[in-house]
Amino acid sequence: MSSRSRRRRRGGGSSFGLIIGISVAALVVVGAIILISVSGGSSGESIPDDLTQFIDTEIVQGAPGFSIGDPGAPVVLVDYSDFSCGACSTLADVLEEIIVDPDGYVQSGELRIVYKPVWFVNPPRSEPASRAAYCAAEQDLFWQYHTEIWNLFASGGTNAYTEPVLTSRADRVDGLDLGQFESCLSAPTTQQAVQAVVDEATAIGVRSTPTVFVNGQQVQLTQPLSASIETAIESALSTP
């Protein structure tokens, strides 16, 4: 990211004691690595408190979009992503860095991000993940749960996207009502809502993921994704 982003040893012991100490420390580190791997990684950085008031679900012709950022922001980034897409996972990390950066575009009020989940890569797996994300959004917890889904992807791939596992992950999100989440997950209205996003994406010509629009203009994504995104945002900010 550019300049806008943050983006003494004790003595006196024997050699034998030192070797034992190093060995124990190594075992602790290995154990920690195993624990992180099994648990699916960290939950990511938390959403800043002053941004929680700007978390919303926007409905356009029945298709929800999950937004964060000042509704009056001059730049709006819309991300059509698939929870089974590796590049989408990378983009999610880029956008999370922008969101939590205290000197970045979102917290400065310059940028609002809207996430639109689609399933082009692996529909049988991505569709349940999209429904789960929608149900977290119903409780204004989309962005917190969105991180849990990507942690699942990193640790177990799309095979981890089963309703029991997705529900278990929801139970990790502070403040989420699990009973309400479970009822939402199987509701016909939820299925209709997430299908509406796919229909919307197809209608505007989205054929692959991630597909990103900044102020209505599609962004040509190249590596590194962070540079592509920042260039598009800066261009939009400099346009009268």
C-alpha positions as CSV (number, residue, x, y, z in Angstrom):
1,M,0.0,0.0,0.0
2,S,1.1,3.6,-0.5
3,S,2.1,6.3,2.0
4,R,-1.6,6.7,2.9
5,S,-1.5,3.3,4.6
6,R,0.1,2.3,7.9
7,R,-0.2,0.4,5.8
8,R,18.5,-9.8,27.4
9,R,19.3,-13.3,28.0
10,R,19.8,-14.6,31.5
11,G,23.2,-16.0,32.3
12,G,24.7,-18.5,34.7
13,G,23.0,-21.7,33.4
14,S,24.8,-24.7,31.9
15,S,24.9,-25.5,28.2
16,F,22.7,-28.5,28.9
17,G,20.1,-26.3,30.6
18,L,20.2,-23.9,27.7
19,I,19.6,-26.8,25.2
20,I,16.6,-28.0,27.2
21,G,15.2,-24.5,27.4
22,I,15.5,-24.1,23.6
23,S,13.9,-27.5,23.0
24,V,11.0,-26.7,25.2
25,A,10.5,-23.3,23.6
26,A,10.6,-25.0,20.2
27,L,7.9,-27.4,21.3
28,V,5.7,-24.5,22.5
29,V,6.1,-22.8,19.1
30,V,5.3,-25.9,17.2
31,G,2.2,-26.5,19.4
32,A,1.1,-22.9,18.8
33,I,1.4,-23.4,15.0
34,I,-0.6,-26.6,15.1
35,L,-3.3,-24.9,17.2
36,I,-3.5,-22.0,14.8
37,S,-3.8,-24.4,11.9
38,V,-6.5,-26.5,13.5
39,S,-8.5,-23.5,14.6
40,G,-8.4,-21.9,11.1
41,G,-6.3,-18.9,11.9
42,S,-7.0,-15.7,13.6
43,S,-10.2,-13.7,13.3
44,G,-8.5,-10.8,11.6
45,E,-8.4,-7.3,12.9
46,S,-11.6,-6.1,14.5
47,I,-13.8,-3.5,12.9
48,P,-13.1,-0.1,14.5
49,D,-15.9,1.1,16.8
50,D,-16.5,4.3,15.0
51,L,-17.2,2.3,11.8
52,T,-19.8,0.0,13.2
53,Q,-22.4,2.8,12.7
54,F,-21.7,2.7,9.0
55,I,-22.3,-1.1,8.5
56,D,-25.4,-1.7,6.5
57,T,-27.2,-4.0,4.0
58,E,-28.2,-2.2,0.9
59,I,-31.0,-3.7,-1.2
60,V,-31.2,-2.8,-4.9
61,Q,-34.0,-4.6,-6.8
62,G,-33.9,-7.4,-4.2
63,A,-30.2,-7.9,-4.4
64,P,-28.4,-7.2,-1.1
65,G,-24.9,-5.7,-0.8
66,F,-23.1,-5.5,2.5
67,S,-21.5,-2.1,3.0
68,I,-19.1,-0.5,5.4
69,G,-18.1,3.2,5.3
70,D,-19.7,6.6,5.3
71,P,-22.9,6.6,3.2
72,G,-21.8,10.0,1.9
73,A,-18.4,8.9,0.8
74,P,-17.4,10.3,-2.6
75,V,-16.0,6.9,-3.7
76,V,-17.9,3.6,-3.7
77,L,-16.1,0.3,-4.4
78,V,-18.4,-2.7,-5.2
79,D,-16.7,-6.1,-5.0
80,Y,-18.3,-9.1,-6.6
81,S,-16.5,-12.0,-5.0
82,D,-16.9,-15.8,-4.7
83,F,-16.0,-17.4,-1.3
84,S,-14.4,-20.3,-3.4
85,C,-12.1,-18.0,-5.2
86,G,-8.4,-17.7,-4.2
87,A,-7.9,-14.3,-5.8
88,C,-11.0,-13.1,-3.9
89,S,-9.4,-14.2,-0.7
90,T,-6.4,-12.1,-1.5
91,L,-8.6,-9.1,-2.3
92,A,-10.5,-9.6,1.0
93,D,-7.1,-9.2,2.8
94,V,-6.4,-6.0,0.8
95,L,-9.8,-4.5,1.6
96,E,-9.5,-5.5,5.3
97,E,-6.3,-3.6,5.5
98,I,-8.0,-0.5,4.0
99,I,-10.9,-0.8,6.4
100,V,-8.8,-1.1,9.6
101,D,-6.2,1.5,8.6
102,P,-6.9,4.5,10.8
103,D,-5.4,6.8,8.2
104,G,-7.0,5.0,5.2
105,Y,-9.8,5.7,2.8
106,V,-12.6,4.2,4.8
107,Q,-11.9,5.7,8.2
108,S,-11.3,9.1,6.6
109,G,-14.8,9.0,5.1
110,E,-13.5,8.9,1.5
111,L,-14.5,5.4,0.7
112,R,-17.5,3.0,1.1
113,I,-17.0,-0.7,0.3
114,V,-19.9,-2.8,-0.8
115,Y,-19.5,-6.6,-0.9
116,K,-21.6,-8.7,-3.2
117,P,-21.2,-12.5,-2.8
118,V,-21.7,-14.6,-6.0
119,W,-20.9,-18.3,-6.7
120,F,-19.4,-18.9,-10.1
121,V,-16.4,-21.1,-9.0
122,N,-18.1,-23.8,-6.9
123,P,-21.8,-23.3,-6.5
124,P,-22.5,-26.2,-4.2
125,R,-20.0,-24.8,-1.7
126,S,-20.1,-21.1,-2.3
127,E,-23.9,-20.8,-2.1
128,P,-24.1,-22.0,1.5
129,A,-21.3,-19.6,2.4
130,S,-23.2,-16.7,0.8
131,R,-26.3,-17.6,2.7
132,A,-24.4,-17.7,5.9
133,A,-22.8,-14.3,5.2
134,Y,-26.3,-12.9,4.5
135,C,-27.6,-14.2,7.8
136,A,-24.7,-12.6,9.7
137,A,-25.5,-9.4,7.8
138,E,-29.1,-9.6,9.1
139,Q,-27.6,-9.0,12.5
140,D,-25.2,-6.3,11.3
141,L,-22.3,-8.6,11.7
142,F,-21.4,-9.4,8.1
143,W,-17.9,-8.0,8.1
144,Q,-16.9,-9.9,11.3
145,Y,-18.3,-13.1,9.9
146,H,-16.9,-12.5,6.5
147,T,-13.4,-12.9,8.1
148,E,-14.5,-16.2,9.6
149,I,-15.5,-17.6,6.2
150,W,-12.2,-16.6,4.7
151,N,-10.4,-18.3,7.6
152,L,-12.3,-21.5,6.8
153,F,-11.2,-21.2,3.2
154,A,-7.6,-20.8,4.2
155,S,-7.6,-23.7,6.6
156,G,-9.9,-26.3,4.9
157,G,-10.7,-25.0,1.5
158,T,-14.3,-25.0,0.1
159,N,-15.0,-28.5,1.6
160,A,-15.3,-26.7,4.9
161,Y,-18.4,-24.8,3.7
162,T,-21.0,-27.1,5.2
163,E,-23.9,-25.7,7.1
164,P,-22.8,-27.2,10.5
165,V,-19.3,-25.8,10.1
166,L,-20.5,-22.4,8.9
167,T,-22.9,-22.4,11.9
168,S,-20.0,-23.3,14.3
169,R,-18.0,-20.4,12.9
170,A,-20.9,-18.1,13.5
171,D,-20.9,-19.0,17.1
172,R,-17.4,-17.4,17.4
173,V,-18.7,-13.9,16.4
174,D,-19.4,-11.8,19.4
175,G,-23.0,-10.6,19.7
176,L,-24.4,-13.0,17.1
177,D,-27.7,-14.8,18.0
178,L,-27.1,-18.3,16.9
179,G,-30.7,-19.4,16.9
180,Q,-31.7,-16.5,14.6
181,F,-28.7,-17.3,12.4
182,E,-29.8,-20.9,12.0
183,S,-33.4,-20.0,11.2
184,C,-32.2,-17.5,8.6
185,L,-29.8,-20.0,7.0
186,S,-32.6,-22.3,5.8
187,A,-35.2,-19.6,5.1
188,P,-36.5,-19.4,1.5
189,T,-36.2,-15.6,1.6
190,T,-32.4,-16.0,2.3
191,Q,-32.0,-18.2,-0.8
192,Q,-34.0,-15.7,-2.9
193,A,-31.8,-12.8,-1.7
194,V,-28.5,-14.5,-2.5
195,Q,-29.8,-15.7,-5.8
196,A,-30.7,-12.1,-6.6
197,V,-27.1,-11.1,-6.3
198,V,-26.0,-13.7,-8.8
199,D,-28.8,-12.6,-11.2
200,E,-27.7,-8.9,-10.8
201,A,-24.1,-9.8,-11.5
202,T,-25.0,-11.8,-14.6
203,A,-27.2,-9.0,-15.8
204,I,-24.4,-6.4,-15.7
205,G,-21.8,-8.7,-17.3
206,V,-19.9,-10.1,-14.4
207,R,-18.4,-13.4,-15.6
208,S,-15.5,-14.0,-13.3
209,T,-14.4,-13.1,-9.7
210,P,-13.3,-10.9,-8.3
211,T,-14.9,-8.2,-10.3
212,V,-14.6,-4.7,-8.8
213,F,-16.3,-1.4,-9.7
214,V,-15.2,1.9,-8.4
215,N,-17.8,4.6,-8.9
216,G,-19.5,2.5,-11.5
217,Q,-16.3,1.9,-13.6
218,Q,-14.9,-1.6,-13.7
219,V,-11.4,-1.9,-12.4
220,Q,-8.8,-3.8,-14.4
221,L,-7.3,-5.9,-11.7
222,T,-3.6,-6.7,-12.0
223,Q,-1.0,-7.9,-9.5
224,P,-0.5,-6.7,-6.9
225,L,-4.2,-6.3,-6.3
226,S,-3.4,-3.6,-3.6
227,A,-1.9,-1.4,-6.3
228,S,-4.8,-1.8,-8.7
229,I,-7.3,-1.0,-6.0
230,E,-5.4,2.1,-4.7
231,T,-4.9,3.4,-8.2
232,A,-8.6,3.2,-8.9
233,I,-9.6,4.9,-5.7
234,E,-7.1,7.7,-6.2
235,S,-8.3,8.2,-9.7
236,A,-11.9,8.5,-8.5
237,L,-11.0,10.9,-5.8
238,S,-9.2,13.2,-8.3
239,T,-12.2,13.2,-10.7
240,P,-14.4,16.2,-10.2
